[in-house]
Amino acid sequence: MIKVQGIKISLGGKQILSGIEFCLPDNENLVILGRSGSGKTVLIKSLLGIYPPDEGKIEIDGIDLYTCDKSRLSSIKERFAMVFQHAALLDSFTVYQNVALPLYEE
């Protein structure tokens, strides 16, 4: 289960998200809709552990994403992936190198 409680995120001095709350039980889906620049990507990146919230908390299966230890965080992150809207391939890499790139990350 993913539980988001009152998250607020600012980037570069600009408030991007404020008061975001939802609970996504296991085996259910959630659609995030909004205009360009409304914070959809920032929300997803906060769920991936990239942008920590200024306020609020994010729990994955009851574990606070931003206060848990590094090894637990790594095991949580292994269960997530992000698919970009536009091609995110590196032109200087082969197809194999692009696909294998996550294997090189720690």
C-alpha positions, -999 to +999 in steps of 0.1 A: +000+000+000+012+035-008+000+062+016+007+099+010-002+122+039-002+160+034+029+164+013+041+198+004+071+202-020+088+233-032+115+235-058+137+265-064+116+286-040+083+278-059+056+257-043+048+228-066+026+205-044+006+213-013-017+191+008-015+160-014-031+130+002-041+096-010-040+059-001-034+033-028-042-002-016-023-032-031-036-044-064-055-012-072-047+015-097-044+053-095-046+078-124-029+111-119-042+138-143-033+174-146-021+201-169+015+205-179+034+219-150+009+210-124+033+187-104+025+152-117+061+144-123+072+159-090+047+137-072+060+106-090+096+115-083+087+120-046+072+085-046+105+073-060+126+089-033+140+117-055+123+148-042+117+146-004+086+165+008+090+197+028+061+186+049+041+154+052+051+118+047+051+090+022+047+054+033+052+023+013+038-008+030+039+011+063+075+022+059+082+059+059+102+064+026+122+094+040+131+082+075+139+045+069+175+032+067+194+031+034+191-007+029+154-007+034+150+023+010+170+005-016+147-026-014+117-003-017+131+015-047+138-018-065+100-023-067+094+009-086+100+021-122+092+052-141+084+053-178+090+086-195+065+101-219+093+109-244+122+087-254+147+086-226+174+067-245+210+079-245+221+084-281+257+075-274+247+040-260+237+009-278+202-006-272+218-031-249+236-004-229+204+016-225+185-014-213+213-025-190+219+010-175+199+004-143+221-027-136+251-004-133+234+018-107+240+011-070 
